[in-house]
Amino acid sequence: MKKNTSLNKDNLYSLKSLYYKSMGFFLFLFFVKITTAQLHHLDSIKLALRNSPKLLVKLDSKFSFVSHQLVSLRGIKVGANYVNKVKIGVGFSWMKDNFVFDNPTQLVNNDNYKLSVWSVPLFFDYTIYSDKNSAVLTNFDVAYSNFKYKPKKEILAQYNSNGVTFEPSAVFEYRLKKYFIFGGGLGYRFVFRNRKYIHEQFSAPIAIVRFKIDFVKVYQDLFNN
């Protein structure tokens, strides 16, 4: 009898989970190394924080995986910019409503439920390199996150899970047309939560697309002329 070498769906999921966990482990070590390297720049960080901060508003667009399915995440962040070296603040992010349950059940299915995800992150950016038009920075987000199966025809969610999300990333930014800054980068989302009610896998690699408006230069051009 010919041996069946095809992989079933569960085996594929197991391989993907192992791949994501392995990637997460190596990325975690990478960002630990970056963080350790930044400890040698504490004087630079302290010096930057002595300056008067400027308003920072930025939009984030991220792509990641939930239970091996590609999803889109959106966010807005507001904070303080210290001489373009250190940036800190708070934000709000949410997952676009496009998730399809791979293994629907009689209780939770695509006809009656949707997966809702939102987070309130505290962020810290540190610029490793910068010149007139470009910059390379590391970003660390620590967020309170909420995950829920939300009935499509009801307001309250019946299945709910809260947790903490840690997202280290590295981002490249480029200034275009004076007021606009575009960027992109890679990172990993580590999610620590109670899995009792929400069974999807949320820890996964992330790809970042970033857009910011330099309101400081807009203000200077409008009111300082």
C-alpha positions as CSV (number, residue, x, y, z in Angstrom):
1,M,0.0,0.0,0.0
2,K,1.3,3.4,-1.0
3,K,2.1,5.6,2.1
4,N,0.1,8.8,2.2
5,T,2.6,11.6,2.7
6,S,0.1,14.5,2.3
7,L,-0.3,16.8,5.3
8,N,-3.8,17.4,6.7
9,K,-5.0,20.7,8.0
10,D,-4.1,20.1,11.6
11,N,-0.5,19.2,10.6
12,L,-0.2,22.3,8.6
13,Y,-1.4,24.4,11.6
14,S,1.1,22.7,13.8
15,L,3.9,23.4,11.4
16,K,2.8,27.1,11.1
17,S,2.6,27.4,14.9
18,L,6.1,26.0,15.3
19,Y,7.3,28.4,12.6
20,Y,5.8,31.4,14.3
21,K,7.0,30.4,17.7
22,S,10.5,29.9,16.3
23,M,10.5,33.2,14.6
24,G,9.2,34.9,17.7
25,F,12.0,33.4,19.8
26,F,14.7,34.6,17.4
27,L,13.1,38.0,17.0
28,F,12.8,38.3,20.8
29,L,16.5,37.6,21.1
30,F,17.2,40.2,18.4
31,F,15.2,42.9,20.2
32,V,16.7,42.0,23.5
33,K,20.1,42.6,21.9
34,I,18.9,46.0,20.5
35,T,17.5,47.0,23.9
36,T,20.8,46.0,25.6
37,A,22.7,48.1,23.1
38,Q,20.5,51.0,23.8
39,L,21.4,50.9,27.5
40,H,24.8,52.3,26.4
41,H,22.8,55.3,25.1
42,L,21.1,56.2,28.3
43,D,23.0,59.5,28.5
44,S,21.7,60.4,25.0
45,I,18.1,59.5,26.0
46,K,18.4,61.6,29.2
47,L,19.8,64.5,27.3
48,A,16.9,64.3,24.8
49,L,14.3,64.3,27.5
50,R,15.7,67.5,28.9
51,N,14.4,69.4,25.9
52,S,10.9,70.8,25.5
53,P,8.7,68.2,23.8
54,K,6.8,68.8,20.6
55,L,3.4,67.3,19.6
56,L,3.6,64.0,17.8
57,V,0.6,62.4,15.9
58,K,1.1,59.3,13.8
59,L,-1.1,56.8,12.0
60,D,0.0,53.1,12.1
61,S,-1.0,50.4,9.7
62,K,0.1,46.8,10.5
63,F,-0.3,43.4,8.9
64,S,-0.1,40.3,11.0
65,F,-1.7,36.9,11.5
66,V,-4.5,35.6,13.7
67,S,-4.7,31.8,13.8
68,H,-2.5,31.8,10.6
69,Q,-4.9,34.2,8.8
70,L,-3.6,37.5,7.4
71,V,-5.3,40.4,9.1
72,S,-5.1,44.2,9.0
73,L,-4.5,46.4,12.1
74,R,-5.1,50.1,12.2
75,G,-4.0,52.6,14.9
76,I,-3.5,56.2,15.9
77,K,-0.9,57.5,18.4
78,V,-0.4,60.8,20.1
79,G,2.6,61.7,22.2
80,A,5.7,63.8,22.8
81,N,8.7,64.2,20.4
82,Y,12.0,65.0,22.1
83,V,14.3,66.4,19.4
84,N,13.4,63.5,17.1
85,K,15.5,61.2,19.3
86,V,13.0,59.9,21.9
87,K,9.2,59.7,21.3
88,I,6.7,58.5,23.9
89,G,3.0,58.5,24.1
90,V,-0.3,56.6,24.0
91,G,-2.5,55.3,21.3
92,F,-5.5,53.2,20.2
93,S,-5.5,50.4,17.7
94,W,-8.0,48.0,16.3
95,M,-8.3,45.0,14.0
96,K,-10.1,45.5,10.7
97,D,-13.4,43.5,10.6
98,N,-12.3,40.9,8.0
99,F,-11.5,37.8,10.0
100,V,-13.1,34.5,8.9
101,F,-13.3,31.6,11.3
102,D,-11.4,28.7,9.9
103,N,-13.1,26.2,12.3
104,P,-16.5,27.6,13.1
105,T,-18.7,25.9,15.7
106,Q,-22.3,25.8,16.5
107,L,-21.7,28.4,19.2
108,V,-19.3,30.7,17.3
109,N,-19.6,30.9,13.5
110,N,-19.2,33.3,10.7
111,D,-22.9,33.9,10.2
112,N,-23.6,35.1,13.8
113,Y,-20.2,36.3,15.2
114,K,-17.2,38.4,14.4
115,L,-13.8,38.6,16.1
116,S,-13.2,42.0,17.7
117,V,-9.7,43.1,18.8
118,W,-8.6,46.5,20.2
119,S,-5.6,47.7,22.2
120,V,-4.5,50.8,24.1
121,P,-0.7,50.9,23.8
122,L,2.0,52.9,25.5
123,F,4.8,53.4,23.1
124,F,8.5,54.3,23.2
125,D,10.5,55.1,20.1
126,Y,14.3,55.6,20.1
127,T,16.1,56.8,17.0
128,I,19.3,54.9,16.2
129,Y,20.2,56.8,13.1
130,S,18.9,59.9,11.4
131,D,19.8,62.4,8.7
132,K,17.9,65.2,6.9
133,N,15.2,62.9,5.3
134,S,15.5,59.5,6.8
135,A,15.7,57.7,10.1
136,V,16.0,54.2,11.6
137,L,14.4,53.6,15.0
138,T,13.3,50.9,17.4
139,N,9.8,50.9,18.8
140,F,8.4,49.2,21.9
141,D,4.6,49.0,22.5
142,V,3.1,47.7,25.7
143,A,-0.6,47.5,25.5
144,Y,-3.8,46.5,27.3
145,S,-5.6,44.4,24.8
146,N,-9.2,43.1,24.5
147,F,-10.3,40.1,22.4
148,K,-13.9,39.1,22.0
149,Y,-16.3,37.1,19.9
150,K,-19.0,39.7,19.3
151,P,-22.5,38.8,18.1
152,K,-23.3,40.6,14.8
153,K,-26.8,41.5,15.9
154,E,-26.1,42.3,19.5
155,I,-24.1,45.0,21.4
156,L,-22.6,43.0,24.2
157,A,-20.0,40.3,23.7
158,Q,-20.6,36.9,25.2
159,Y,-17.1,35.7,25.0
160,N,-14.4,38.0,26.2
161,S,-10.6,37.9,27.0
162,N,-8.2,40.6,28.2
163,G,-4.5,40.5,28.2
164,V,-1.2,42.3,27.7
165,T,0.5,42.7,24.3
166,F,4.2,43.5,23.9
167,E,5.3,44.5,20.4
168,P,9.0,45.3,19.7
169,S,9.8,46.4,16.2
170,A,12.4,48.1,14.0
171,V,11.2,50.8,11.5
172,F,12.7,52.9,8.7
173,E,11.1,56.3,8.1
174,Y,11.5,58.7,5.1
175,R,10.4,62.3,4.9
176,L,8.5,63.3,1.8
177,K,7.3,66.7,0.7
178,K,8.4,68.4,4.0
179,Y,5.2,67.6,6.0
180,F,4.7,63.9,5.5
181,I,6.7,61.0,6.8
182,F,6.3,57.5,5.5
183,G,7.8,54.3,7.0
184,G,7.9,50.6,7.2
185,G,9.3,47.9,9.4
186,L,9.1,44.4,11.0
187,G,8.4,43.2,14.5
188,Y,6.7,40.6,16.5
189,R,3.5,40.6,18.6
190,F,3.7,38.7,22.0
191,V,0.3,38.3,23.6
192,F,-0.2,37.2,27.2
193,R,-3.8,36.4,28.1
194,N,-6.4,33.9,29.3
195,R,-7.2,31.6,26.5
196,K,-10.3,30.1,28.2
197,Y,-12.9,31.8,26.0
198,I,-11.1,33.1,23.0
199,H,-9.1,30.3,21.2
200,E,-7.5,32.1,18.3
201,Q,-3.7,32.5,18.2
202,F,-2.6,36.1,18.3
203,S,1.2,36.0,18.9
204,A,2.7,36.4,15.4
205,P,5.1,38.4,13.2
206,I,4.0,41.9,12.2
207,A,4.7,44.1,9.2
208,I,4.4,47.8,9.8
209,V,3.3,50.6,7.4
210,R,3.5,54.1,8.9
211,F,2.3,57.5,8.0
212,K,2.9,60.7,10.1
213,I,2.2,64.4,9.7
214,D,4.8,66.8,10.9
215,F,2.5,69.3,12.6
216,V,5.5,71.2,14.0
217,K,6.6,72.3,10.5
218,V,2.9,72.9,9.5
219,Y,2.5,75.2,12.5
220,Q,5.8,77.0,11.8
221,D,5.0,77.6,8.2
222,L,1.4,78.8,9.0
223,F,2.1,81.1,12.0
224,N,5.8,82.1,11.9
225,N,5.8,83.7,8.5
